Amino acid sequence: MIQLQKRSPVDLNQLYRRLLESGRHRPGRRASRSPALSERAGELRAAGLTYERVAGQLRSEFEEESSLTKNAVAAMLRRHPSEPRQTEQATGIAPRTVRYIHTILHAALKDALRWNRVVRNAADAATPPSAAAARSHRPHAWTAEELRAFLDFTADSPYLPAWIFLATSGCRRGECLGLRWVDLDLDQATAIISRQVTALDHRVIVKEPPKTKQAHLIRLDSGTVAMLKRLRTDQAQAKLRLGPGYHDEGYVFCRFDGQPYHPERFSREFDRKQQYLNRDNPDQQIPTISLHGLRHTWATLALRAGLDIKIVSERLNHSSTHITREIYTHVTPPMQSDAAERVARLIRGS
């Protein structure tokens, strides 16, 4: 550990380099099971034992596996025995994030300098990633035709209403999953985006909006409103069927029993459906995007349709239009060209 007073620009540059090369945190993964355990599990299954009995027998034979479950046994046996277990390599974080870290350090050292804790601000002479390197990459998005193909393919999925809402609202995953019926006014076609559903250590967490931040109001299109009305009717029928077994927490997009979707499973299912679509339609495959790509898709389609960037920025709840322009620079230049043509036509009188 180096004392704050002895920090030099070289130390900061080394920090930035490490972050760029291997700064990304990888969640810990369960250690692989021993080959002996896997081999014994295979023998017991071949003898006709159920997964439950196999797990019980292994717990008695291997003291270190006292918490082994039948699901763990099934997952262990599904893996190909000859397939080497790959370890994830540490990867670097984005230049934009490193530059942001530099900004925070610079501000902190500036305060330390003002309080006479250091004799100079080492960040003044450090070299973070350039502004050009930190500029956001072009986001991956679908065309309108590709989006329709995906929604048509997933017509029987219970997640479809949530995917439609994401595609037509431009909101984030957590905002969509945190939406409750009290946040909707279907007569006025509005939705209040406030709380978020997220995951921490694989546990579902509901984040209520802070007191200092106002809720975000968006307007809904008629097709989305109609979809939400059908969904409300379906949920009312599910409540009647399940009775006390229905956990009525008021979520719009939820499991069959009313509990909120797990965000990670929600994203994995989105990825899986894309794989199935491309597998079943090899001649009409669509690009693979992340779930957040639905938000980018809405913004890209909106800008290409001629919506003012201020309206798009407000819809996305960006703090300024500058952020929207930085993210969607690949969309705005054609719009500017179109504006130039419109003005020129007015001047020429044509």
N, C-alpha and C positions, 0 to 999 in steps of 0.2 A: 504494500500500500504506500502510495506517495502522498506526502502532505500537500495540502492545497496550495501553500505558498511556493512549493517546488514544482508545481505542474507547469509544463512547457508546451509550446505549440506542437512539438514533436510527439509528446504523449497523446495529445488530442488527435493528431493525424493517425497515430497507431490505433487508437480506439475506433476511429471512423473506418479504417481499413478492416479491422476485425469484424465490425458490424456488417460491412458490405460483403465479406467473404463467408462468415459463419455466425451471424448474429441472430438468426431465426431460432426461436425456441421450439423444440419438438416435444410434444407430450410424451411422458414415459410410456413404454409399452411393456406388457407382461412378458417376463422371460419365457423363452420357449421351454416346452416340456422335455423331459429327458427321453432319449431314444428308447430306453428300457421300458418306460411307462407307456409310450406309444405302441411298442411291440406287444406288451402284455395286454393292452386294451384291444388290439387287433385279434389276439388269440381268444380272448373271452367273447368277443362279438362273433367270431367264427364258430364258437361252440354253441351259439344260439342264445346267449344271455342278452337281456334288454339293456338299454343304456343305463337305466337306474341300477340294475344289479351289477353291471360292469363298474359303475362309479363306486358302489359300496364295496366291491371286492378290492378295487385299487386303493381305496382309503385304508383298508385293513392291511394291505401288503406294503404300502408306501407311506411311512409316517409323515413325511413332509407334505403329503397331499390330503391332509385331513379335511380340507374344505372343498374337495373336488366334487363337482355336480355332474348330473347326466348331460346337461347342455354343454359343459366344458369337454366332456368325453366325445360327444357328437362332433363338436367343432374340431377337436384334435384329430379325429379319424377322417374328417373330410379333407384335411390337408394331404397333399400328395407326399408320401414318405420320402421320395427321392428328391423332392424339391428343396433346394437350400433356402434357408430363412434369410431374407435380405434385411439388412439393417439400413435404416434411413440415414442418409448423410446430412449433416448440418448444412444449411444453406444460408445465404446472406439475406439481409432485409433490404428493402427498396431504397435507392438513393434519396428519394423524397423524404422517407422517414429519417434517414441519417442526417439529412440537412435540417430537418425539424429538431432533432436532438441537439445539433450544433446551435440552433437558435436559442434553445432553452439554456444550454450551458453558457452561451454568451451573455444572456440576461442575468443568470445567477452570478457569474463572475463580475459582471458590471456592478451588481449590488455589493458583492464582497469588496470590490475596489472602493466603492463609496463609503463603506464601513471600515476601511483601513485593515481589512483582513488579508489582503494581498497587495502587492506593489504594482501589479500590472494585470491586464486582462489577457490571458494567454490565448483566448479564442480569437482575439483581433488578428493574430498572425497565423492561425490555423487554416487548413485548406479543406473545407467540407466539399461534398459533391457539388458540382456547378448547378446553376439554376436550370440549364438546358438538360442536364442528366436527371434532375429531379422532376422534370415535367412529367405529368401523368401519361402513361401509355394509352394508346387508343383502346377503348373498352370493347369487349366482344359483345355483339348484339345480333339479333335475327332480323331478317326482313319481315314484312307483314305476311308474305306467303309462307315463310318458314315457321313463323309463330302459329299461323292457322293450321299448318300441317301437324304441329305438335299437339295443339289443343284438340284437333279432331282425333288423333291417335289415342289420346288419353281420356276420351269421352266417358269411359266407364270407371275412371279412377276416383276414389273418394277425395283425393287431393285436388281435383280439377277446379272446384269453386275458388279455392285459395290461389291457384295458379292464374286463373282468370283475373282475380282481383289484383294480383301483383302486376300482371301485364297491362291492365287498364288504368291502374292508379299511379304506378311509378313509385310506390312506397317500398320500404325495406322489408326483409323477411320478418324480423322481430316485430315491426309495426303491424304487419298483416296478422301474424299469429296472436298478437296482443289485443286485437280489435274485439270489442264486446258489442252486443246488440244495443246497449244504451248509448253507444257512440254513433249510432246510425240514425238518420232521419230519412227514411226511404221516400216519404212524401215530398220532401224538399230535395232529395237526391244528394245528400251530403254525408260525409263521414269525418269524424274527429279522430285524428291520429295522435295518440298520446303515449300510452304505455307500450312496453315491449316485452316479448317473451324471448328469453335467451337461455343458453345452457352454460353451467359452470360445473366442471368435473362430471359431465354427462347428466347433471341434475337440471331439471327445468326450473328456471328462475323468472319471476315476473317483476319487471322494473317499472315502478310507478314514475310518472313524470316529476322532475324536481319542481319545487315551488317557484323557482326563479325562471322557469321556462314555460312559455305558453303552449297550449295544445295547437295542433296544426289542422286547419279545416280544409278539406278538398271537396270538389264536386264530382259526382259520379255520372257516368253515361247511362242512358236508358237500358241498354243491354245488361250492364252490370247490376242495375237496380232490379231488373226482372229476375236475374240469376239469384240475387240475395233473397228475394221474396220466396222463390221456390225452395231455397235452402232453409229458410225459416219454417216453412211448412213441413219439410222433411224432419227437421229437428223436433218439432212439436209432436210428430208421430212417434219418433224414437223415444221421447220422454214418456209417452203413454205406454209403449211396449215394455220399457225397462222399469218403469216405476221408481222405487227407491234405489235401484241400481244405476240410475242416471245422475251424474254429478253436475248439477246445473250451476255452473259458474258464469254463465252468460257469454261464453266465447262464441264468436261467429264461426270461426274455422276450428274445428275440434274433432276428437275421436268420436266413435259411435256412442260412447258412454258420457260424452260431455267434457272430458278432460282435455286440456290443451295438447296440441301436437308437440312432439319433441322436435326442436329445431334441426338437430343434426340428422335425424331420421327423415325429416321432411325434405332436406336438401339431398340426401342420398337417394330417395325415391325419385326425385326430379332427374338426377343423373342417370339412374337405372332406366327410366322411361325413354330417355334419349338413346341409350344403347339399344333398347328393344326396337325403337322406331327405325334406327339405321340398320339393324340386323334384318328386320323384316322388309325393308325397302332399300336394297343395295343400290338401285339405280336412281333413287331420289333421296339421298341422305342429306341431313341438315348439319350445319356446323355445331360442334359441342360447345355449350356455354355453361357458366355457373348459374345458380339460381339468381344471384345478383344481376346477371345479364338481362333478366326480364325488366329490371329497372332501367338499365342502359337502353334496352330495346324501346321502351316507351319514350324516353327522352330523344333518342335518335329519330324515331318516327315522327315525333311532335315537331322537332326542328325542321325536318325535311318537308313536313306538311306546311311550313310557313308560320308556325306559332312564334310569337315574340319571345326572345330568350328570357326576358324578365318573367313572363308567365311560366315558362318551363322551370326557371330557377325557383320560383315560389312553390310550384307543385312539388318539386323535389326537396323542398325545405332546405335549400342551400342558404348559407349566411349572406352570400352576395352573388351577383351575376358573374363576377370574375371567376369564381370557382367553376361555375357551369361552363364558361367559355374555355377554361383550361382543360376540362375533361373532354369536351366535345368540339375540340378545334377542327376535327376532321369533317364536321357537319356544317359549321358556320361559314366557311369560305364560299361554298356554293350559294348560300343564302345571300351573302354580300354581293355576289355577282348578279343574282336575280334582282336585288335592289337597285344595282347600277343600271340594269336594263330598263327597269320600270321608270326610273327618273329620266333616263335618256329618251324614252318614248314620250314622256310628258313634254320634254323640251322640244322634241321634233314635231309634236302635235299629232303623232300617229297613234 
